[in-house]
Amino acid sequence: LYVGLNGPLSSKEGRKSQIVRYTIERDEPHRLLKDSALTIIEWESDGHNGVAITFGLDGMLYVTSGDGTSDSDTNLKGQGLDHLLAKVLRIDVDQPDGDRPYSVPRDNPFVGQANVRPETWAYGLRNPWRMTTDRETGAIWVGNNGQDLWEQVYRVERGDNYGWSVYEGNHPFYLQRQLGPTPHVRPTLEHPHSEARSLTGGVVYYGQAMPELRGAYIYGDYSTGKIWGARHDGQRVTWHQELADTTLAVACIDVDADGELLIVDHRGGDEGGFYRFVPNQGDSVHDPAAFPRKLSETGLFQSVAGHRVQPSLIPYSVNAPLWSDGTYKERYMAIPGDSPKITMRATGGWDFPNGTVLVKSFALEAEAGNPATRRWIETRLLTRQDNEWVGYTYQWNDEQTEATLVDKQGLDLDFAVVEDGEPRKLPWHYPSRTECMVCHSRAANFVLGPSTVQMNRTHDYGGFVDNQLRVLEHLGLLQVDATNDFVKQLRQQLSADGLSDEEATKQVDWFRSPSDQRKPRLGGSQLAGATEHYPRLVDPYDESLALEQRARSYLHANCAHCHIGAGGGNAQIDLAFATKLSDTKALDERPLHDTFGIDDPRIIAPGDPRRSVLLHRVSIRDRGQMPQLATTRPDAKAVKLIEQWIEHLAKPAAEPKPNAVGAKANGR
């Protein structure tokens, strides 16, 4: 039994990757003999580790290795051949070479070359995640986790250079870095981060249950839950199709003893498990034509022409709205009947029942600053169906009488507007179905606006004004989370607000005290005290409020949902409102990505906006802009806000230390 693993070094700090061979007893119960462990090959690696293994039809053992870091190939190993990192290795474990438990096949592509590890079969990989051998053709397939924007699949060939970190798949990444001695080879398959954000390599299927998939390479994605199939004739891809869109965290795809597909779901808690991949039958097959093609057919509106929703929909607003190029927005939630509950989290998006529809409409002012010239241009629906969130968008007609479902690929239009008396063109992008889920990701719990820090505010309901949390409580819709996790998150928020540990403990004890009927009840629908005790963002544009709170609120609303683990933002920063500023990994930290030619750059250089890459990214609308999606013009007020905030941050007292790149769970 050959096992790929990663663990701590015995002699110093850091970690190593290993391929270890064990012997298993031939007789039942086929125990693994622990003392039989033999390390075949190992190398230092602390982040993108690889260690996927497969035997080829040639009898050789193929082994993957990542670049050994958790971000951007900071150790510059991607294009080097004098080490074992960022590669597919090929070794012969049946023919030891002296004291070494393997030999190097003579037909490896770099055998005999100086300053080259001869084990190299292919190179230029960032984090190869799962590898397989086609049992009939012998082709080696490997999935590769990309960096900022792209995920890749490679049908591995002898001597190939897959380009990392000069290229991210087919796209330039750091062109100023030195390319290896062989040309850049493009991916066999490639996905943008709107479709995949942590690609999991799979297996070539030869089972009996799904004859239409025989000979197809089946693979998936850990973050989006999607599963695809592809065929290759040895020269090119002849077929490529999405097969399933699931809620699973797809960590592995393989086959059972009968050759039928198994999917490993690596979600936390008690949600993970093993799933079979089977064809849909009869009524379970989704009919795209059955989904409402017109906004009037959704049943959400009394009058589309008047933009009047049904009385059952609940309007809501947020403290710090996402920047959407200055458009006006209205938001509603449709909660199904039969005693539904919204589970209220202390941080992150709330949990909604199946059948929920969140509605957001966008209106554009034809004359900037004149609300009388507003016209609706788009309505987006975020729907929870069978435990999965799906996004749809509708394009309004010029007559403002109807909106039509946009095709799943999305749409781009230009709108004519007048700003400062001058006619201008505003590009507008209607997102594709997959683009919706880039921001509304599993890592962000799918829902962004309806969260405690955003919803804790008063709202004008037309006949009365009240706090939204209190209104939802009165309607009996809230399932208050008073578990230990809630208390933990509450303590973090109080600490971020500047309370000492002793003061925070007093507040937490007050919440947990059973002496008041207004205190939390586990599993109940009562708020844990008055709404002012709950955390909230502030309006970033209200200059009467504290500068720190305004800036942190803006960054939370526009950045934090991506810059979390598995959220798609690769910079290792945490800009959530509840995170202490000193714990954001942004203050006086050296950027791991593009520095845009800034002299002595920092992510945030306290007291020096000029050296702050974060400010530069917020202020541009070009390569490297932030946010990456859903905006084509900078938020001028926010740029000014962030600049003022950075100016007022205290400068460091000592020379900063270089940023240490931490390892995530195997760097996925």
N, C-alpha and C positions, 0 to 999 in steps of 0.2 A: 504494500500500500504506500503510495507516494503522496505526501501532504505538503502543501505550500502554506507557510505561516510567517508571521512577523511578531517579534518580541524584543525585549530589552537586551542590550549588549551586556555581557558579563563583566567587561573590563572598564567600561567608562559610560558616560551619559550617551543617550541615543538609542537607536533601535536597529535591528538587522532583519533582513528577509532570508528565509531558508527554504530549501526543499529537503525534506526528511523522509527516509524510507523506513517503514516498519514491516515486520513479518507477522502474518496472521496464521493461527493454527488451522490446519486443513480440516480437522475434525470439529464437529459441533461442540460447543457453541461458537466456534471460530473466534476465539479471543485474540485481541491484539496484544502482542508481546512487547510490553513497554521497554524492556531492556534491549530490544533488538534495534532501537532507533539508531540510524546512521545518517549523518548530515551529508547530503550529496553535493550541494553547492550553497553558498551564502554570500551576502553582500550587505553593506550598511545602507539602510533606507529608513527614513523617518517621515512618512507622509504618503506620497503616491507609491505604493509598494508593489503592485502587480501580484506576483506569485500565483498566477493562474498556470495550470499545467495541462498538457494533453500529449498523448503518444500519437505520432504520425503513423501512417500506413507503412512508412519506411523503417519503423521500429525505433526511431529516435524520440527523445523526450524534448518537447518544446516548452519553454518557460518564459513567462512575461516578467518584466520589471518596469516600475514607473520611474519618474525622474527623481524620486527620493525626497521631494519637498511637498508642501501643501499649497503652493501658489507660484505661478509665473516662472517656474524653472530658475529660481533665484541662485541655484548653485551651478547653472549653465552646463548641465549634463546632457541635455536633449540631443545635441549634435556631436557629442564626443564618442570616440570608439575605443578609448583607452581604459574603459571601465565597464561595469555590467549594468549600469542604469539606463532606463528609457528604451528598452529593447525587447525583442523576441530572441531568446537564446535557443540553441539547438545542440544537444549533447547526447552522447551514447552511454547509457548507464549499464549496458551489458558488457562493456569492454573497459574496465578500470585502467588507468594509466599510472602505474607505480602506486604511490600512496594516495593518489587522487581517485575517488570512487567513480570517476567517469573519464571518458576520453572525448576529444574533439573530432567530429567527422571530417575526413579530409576534403569533402566537397563543400564545406562551409565557405561562404563567399569571401571572407577576409583572412583565411588561413595563409600564414607565411608573410603577412604584411607587418611592418615594424610599428610598434606602439599601438597595437590593436588587439582587443580581446578576441581571440579566434572563435569563442563560443557564439559571437554575434551572427544572427541570421537576418534580422531586420532591425532598424533603429528609428529614433525620432518619435517616440510615443510618450505621451504625458502620464496617463494613468490607465493602462490597459486593464479592463475589468471584464473578466471571463473570456475563455478561449475554448475552441472546440475543433475537432477534426471531422470533416465529412467522411463518413465511413465507406462511401462508394467511390468518390472522386479523389479523396486524400487532401482536398483543399483545407487550409488552416484559416479559420475565421477568428477575429478578435474585435471586441468592442472597446472603445477608447473614450474616456471622460475628457471633454474639452474644457476650455477655460472660460472665456467671457461670453461667447455667442454661439458656439457650434459644438456638436457631438458627432463622433465618427464611428464607422465600421470599416474594417480593412480585411480584405481577402489577401492574406500575407503571402508575399513572394520573396524569393531568395534575393538578399542584398538591398531590399527596398529601404528608402529613407522617407519617413512620413512627415518630416519637416519640423516637428516641435523642437524648440520654441521660436524658430524663425517664422513658422506658419502655425496657425491654428486650423488644422484640417486643410482646406483649400484656400484659406484666407490669410493675408499678412498679419503677423502678430508683432514680432520684433525684427524687422528687416535689417537692422543694423548689426544683429548678431551673425556670427560666422556660420554659414551652411556647411554641412559635412561634405565628405569627398564625393558623394553620389547625388544625383539630381533628386529634387523633391517629387514624391509620388502622391497623387491626389487620393482622397478617400474613395473607397468603393461605394459607400453610402454616407450621407451627411444629413444632419438635422439641425435646424436653428433652435435656439432655446425657447421659442414659442411652442415647440413640439416635444423637446427632450432636454433635460438639464443634468442628467446623471445616467448615461446610457449603460445598460447592462447587456453584455454579449450573450448569445444564446447557443442554439444547437440546430443542426440540420436534421429535419424530421423525416423519418422513414417508417412511421407507424401505419396501422391499418384503419384507425377510426376516422381519419380525415384524408382520404385519398387525394383530394384537391390540393393538399399541402405537401405531398410527398416530394422530397428533394429540395424543399424550400428552407432557407435559413430563417429561423424564428428568433427574434430578440425583442427587448423591451427597454423601459426606462424607469428608474427608481423614483424619480420625482414626480413625473406626470402620470405614471401608471399605464401608459400606452404600450401596445404590443404590435409589432409589424412582422411581415414576411417578405422575403426577397428571393429571387432566383438569379443565378449567374451561369452563363454557358461556357465559362472559361475565358471569355474575351470581354464580356460586358454584362451589365445588369439587364435582364430581359423582362423582369416583373418586380414590382415593389408596391406594397399596399399595407395600409393600417388595418389590422385585424380586430383589435379590441381597444377600448378606452375604459380602463378600470380605476378603482380606488386603491389598488394595491401598491405597496412599495416594492417594486419588482427587483429583488436582489439576485435572483438566479433563475435561469430557465434550463431545464434538462429533461431527460426522459426516464421512465421507469423500466422495469425489466421487460415489459412488453413493447417498449419503444414509444409509449404514449407520453405526451407532454405533461410536465409538472412545473408549476410556478411557485417559487418561494417568495412569500410576502413577509417583509421585515419591518412591518409597523410595530410601534412600541406597545407596552402593556399586554393585554390579552387579545389584541387585534391580529397579530401576525399568524401565519400558518402556511400550509401547503394546499395548493389549488390545482385542479385539473383543468386543462384547456380543451373544451368540447364545442361542437357546432351549436349555434342557436337553433331552436326548433320552433316551427309554427309561429304562434302569436308573439313569441319572445323576440322575433326579429324586428328590429326598429325600422319603421317606415318613415324616412325623412319627409315625405310629402304630407304626412299627417300633422306635422308641426305647423302652427298658424303662420301663414305667409304674410298676413297683414296684421297690423297692430290692433285693428278693430276686431279681429277674430280671436284675440287672446282672452277676451272676457274681463280684462283689467280696467277698461275705460267705459264710463257712461257715454262720453262723447270724445272721440279722438280729435275732432275739429276744434273743440274747445279745450282740449287737454284736461278734461275732467275725469278723474278716476272714479271707480266704484266706491261707495261709502265704506265698504269693508276694508279698503286699503288704509294703512296707517302712514301718514306723512312723517318724515323725520329730517333732521339736519345734523350736521357734524361741526365740531369745534374748529377743526383745522382741515379744510377741504384740500383734496389733491389738486395740484395746479393743472388745469386743462385749457391752457392758452386763453384764459380770460373769459371763458364761456359761463353763462348762467346755468345753474343746475337745480332740478327738483328731484326729491327722492321719496320713495314709498316702499312699504313692505306689505306683502300679502301673505298672511299666515293661515294655513288650512284649519278647518274645524276639528271637531272631536277632541277637545281639550288639549290642544298642542301646547308645548312649552319651549321657550327659548332658554337655553342654559347660559347664564351670565358668567363670563370669565373675568377675572381681575385684570388679565392682560391678554392681548390678542383678540381675534374675532370671536364673536359668540357662536354657539352651536344652535342651529335651527333645525326644525323638524322637516321630514320629507314633504314635498309639496309646496315649500316656501318659494316665493318669487320676490326678489329685490329689484325694484324699478328705479332707473335713473335716466332722466331726460336732459338733453343739452340744448341750450338756446344761444344763438349768436346775435350780437347787436350789429346790425348793418352799419350803424353809425356809432362808433365806440363812445361809451359814456351816456348813451341815450336809450333808456330801457324801453321807450315806446317803439323802438325799431327792432326789438327782439323777434326772432323767428326760430322755431324748433328745427333742428337739423338731425338729431339722432336720439333714439331711446334704446337703452340697453337693459336687458333682462338677465339676471343671474338666478338660475333655477336649481333647486335641489331635487334630484330625481334618483330614487333607488340608492340613497346614500352617496350620491355623487353630484357635485356642482358643475353646471354647464352654463356657458355664456352665449347669448344671442344678441344681435343688434339690428335695429330697424332704421331705415333711411326715410326721413320725412320728404313729402313732395313739395313742390313750390307753392301749391295752393294751400298748404297747411291743413289739409283735410284727411290725410292718411299717411301711414308709414309702412314701408315694405321690407320684409326680411332680407337682410344682406346675405349674399352667398357666403359659404363657409370660408372662402379664401380672403374675405374682406374687400375693401373698396377704398380708393383714394379720389378725392374731389378737391377743387379749389373754390373758395367762396370770395366774392367781392365785398370788401368792407371799406369804410372811410375812417381814417384815424388822423386826428389833428388836421382835418380838412383835406387830407390827401387820400386818393383812392389807393387801396392796397389789395393784395391777394393773400388770403389765409388758406394754406393747405390744411386739409382735414382728412384724417385716416379713420375709417370704420374698421375696427379690429376684426381679424379672423377669429373663428371659434377657439383655436389653440392660443392665439395671442391673448385672449381674455384671461386665460389661466396662467399666463406668465406672472402677472401680479397677484391674481387670486389663486395662489398656489397652496398646496397642502401644507407647506412649511409655515405659511401665514394663516393657516386654518381657513383658507378660501375667502372668508368674509373680512373686508377691511373697514368700511365705514361703521357698521353696527358693532361697536366695541365699547367697553366701559368708558375709556378715556375720551372717546369721540362723542358718545351719546349722552354723557352727563352734562346736560345743558338745557336751558328752557327753549321751548318751541311754541310758535304762534299757530294754534290749531284752527284759527278762523273765528272761533267764538270764545276761546279762552287761551291763556298762556300758562304753561306749567312745565316742570322738569320732565324730560322724556323718560327717565328711569321710573319716576313716580307714576307716570301715565301707564306705562307698560305693566307696572306692578298692580295698579288699580284694575287693569283689564285682565289680570290673572294670567299673564303670558310669561312671566319670568320664573325660571327655575334657578334660585339663587344657589351659587356654589359656595358653601361654607365649610368645605373640607380643608384638610391640612394644606393642600396646594394653594387654596385661596389665601389662607393665612400667610403662607410663605411669600406669595406675590405681593400681598398687602404690605408686609414688612419691607420688602425691597422698595416699594413705592415710597413708603414713609422715610426710608433711609435716603432715597434720592431727593426727597423734599427737604433734606437737611436735618431731620430729627436724629437725636442721639439714640444709641441702642436702648437706653433706659426709657426715653420718651416713646420710642417705637413700640417697646414691649407693653407700656401702659395702654397705648392705643389698641394694640392687638388684643390685650386682655379685656378691654372694654367691649370690643366686638364679640369676643367669645363668651362674655358673661351672660348667664341665663336669667338675670334678675329683671330684665326689661322685655316686655312683649314685642318691642321693636328690634330686638336682637335677632341674629340669623337663626333660622331653623334648617337643619340639614334636610335637603330635599324639598324645602318649602318654597313659597312664592313671595316671601317677605324680603324687602331690602334689609340689609344689616345696618340699620340706623339711618340717619338723615343723609340726603344725597351729597351734602358738602363733605362728608367723611370719605366719599369715593374719589379716586384720582380723576383728573380731567386735564385735557389739553386746553390751551388758550388760543384765541384768535391771533395768528401771527401778524396780522395787518393792523391790529389795534395798538397804536403807539403809546397809549396811556398805560399799558401793561409792562411788566418787567421784561427787559431785553432778553435775558437768559431763557425765560419761559417761552417767549415768542419764538426764538430761534430753535429751541429744542422741539417745540410743537411742530414747526414746519418740517424739520428733518424727520421727525417721527412719521408724519403723514405722507411724505414724499419719498422717503428713503428706507425706512426701517423694515418695511414688509419684504423687501428683497434682501437686505443685508442681515439675514439670519441664517442659521444652519440649513442647508439644502434649499435656500430660498432663491438661488440664482445669482445673487450678488457675490462676486468672488473676492472683493476686497474684504479683509477680515476685520471689519468694524461692526460695532453694534450701536446704532443711533436711536434705539428705542427710548422713549421719554422716561421710562422707569429706570434706565441704566445710569448709574453715576457717571458724570462726565469723565472722571479719571479712569473709568472702566470701559470706555467706548473704543479703545484701541485706535483712537484717531488723534489725540493730542500729542503733538510733536513727534509723531510717528512718520518714518520715511515711507513714501508710497511704494507699493510692490508692482504697480502697473505704470502706465505712461506718466511721465513727469512734464510733458508739454514744453520742454525747454526751460522750465522754471529753475532759477538758480537756487541751489540748496533747498529743495522742496520738502514740504511736510504735508501730510493729509490735512491737518489743521496746525498752522504755525501760530501759537498764541501771541497776540499783539501784532501780527504781521500778515494781513490778508494777501499781500503780494506773493508770498511764498506758500500759500495754502491751496493745494490742488483741489480740495473740496469746493472752494469758492469758484475756482476756474471752471470746474465741470458744471456747476449750477448755472454759470453765466454764459455758456456757449450752447449753440445748437448745431453740432457737427460731430465728427468722430470723437468719442469720449464724453459726450454730454451725459448729464444726469438730471432727471431720470432718462433712461435710454429710450423709453417708449412713450407714446401718447402725448407728445408735445413737440411743436416745431418752432416755438418762440420762447425766449427766456422770460422768467417772471421777474420783471425789473424791481418790484418792491421787495421780493425775497432776496434778490442779489444784494440790494442795499442793506437789508436786515442782517444777512449772514456776514457781510463785510463789517458792519458796525459791531456785531457780536464778537467777531474774531479780534477786532481792534481792542475791545475791552477785556479780553481774556488776559490773565496774568502771564507774562513771559516766564519761561523756565529759568530757575536760578542757576542751573549748571548745564554744561554741554550735553546734549541728548545722546543716548545710546542708540546704536543701530537697531532697527526693528527686528525682533526675533520672530521667525516664521513658525507658528505653532502648528502641530499636526491635528487634523480632524480624524474622525474614525476612518482610518485608511485613506484619508484624503479625498473622499468622494465628493 
